[in-house]
């Protein structure tokens, strides 16, 4: 499912226009992104939790030269599915 498909499905299910549906979806992704940038998590009970995890620095290998390199610490977004979503997928 693409974003356009999602916008259409949301518009149909909620009984609103595609434009309104797209604006709401964009607002949702903006709010989640802003919270993750602050280091906060976003929990949608039953659906899941968006959070940020910190990856420690580690040693890697350049596959072309086999030279060891240091990979810096990073923060990465994470999604953990909630029980309701897990059960629905089973």
C-alpha positions in Angstrom: 0.0 0.0 0.0 1.4 3.4 -1.0 0.7 6.7 0.7 -1.8 7.6 -2.0 -3.7 4.2 -1.4 -3.6 4.9 2.4 -5.0 8.4 1.9 -7.8 7.1 -0.3 -8.7 4.3 2.2 -8.7 6.8 5.1 -10.9 9.2 3.2 -13.4 6.5 2.3 -13.5 5.0 5.8 -13.8 8.4 7.6 -16.2 10.0 5.1 -13.9 12.9 4.3 -12.2 14.2 1.2 -8.9 12.9 0.1 -7.4 16.4 0.6 -8.5 16.4 4.3 -7.3 12.8 4.7 -3.9 13.7 3.3 -3.6 16.7 5.6 -4.5 14.6 8.7 -2.0 11.9 7.7 0.7 14.6 7.1 0.0 16.2 10.5 0.2 12.7 12.1 3.6 12.0 10.6 4.8 15.5 11.5 3.8 15.2 15.1 5.4 11.7 15.4 8.6 13.0 13.8 8.8 16.0 16.1 8.3 13.9 19.2 11.0 11.4 18.1 13.4 14.3 17.4 12.9 15.4 21.0 13.7 11.8 22.2 10.1 11.2 23.2 8.0 8.2 22.4 4.5 8.0 20.9 2.2 5.3 22.1 -1.0 4.3 20.4 -2.6 1.8 22.7 -3.3 -1.5 21.0 -1.4 -0.4 17.8 2.1 0.2 18.9 4.9 2.5 20.1 7.2 4.7 18.1 10.5 5.4 19.9 14.1 6.2 19.4 16.9 3.8 20.2 20.6 4.6 20.5 23.1 2.4 18.7 26.5 2.3 20.3 29.7 2.9 18.2 31.0 -0.3 16.8 33.7 -1.7 14.5 32.9 -2.7 11.0 34.8 -3.9 7.9 34.9 -2.3 4.5 34.0 -5.2 2.3 36.1 -3.9 -0.7 39.4 -3.3 1.2 38.7 -5.5 4.3 39.9 -2.5 6.3 38.5 -2.1 9.8 36.5 1.1 10.3 34.7 2.6 13.2 31.0 3.2 12.8 29.8 6.1 14.9 27.0 6.0 17.5 23.6 6.9 16.0 20.0 7.3 17.0 17.4 5.4 15.0 13.6 5.3 15.0 11.9 2.1 16.2 8.4 0.7 16.1 7.1 -1.9 18.5 3.8 -3.4 17.5 1.1 -3.6 20.2 -0.8 -6.7 21.2 -4.0 -5.9 19.2 -1.9 -5.4 16.0 0.1 -8.5 16.6 -3.0 -10.6 17.2 -4.6 -9.2 14.0 -1.6 -10.2 11.9 -1.5 -13.8 13.3 
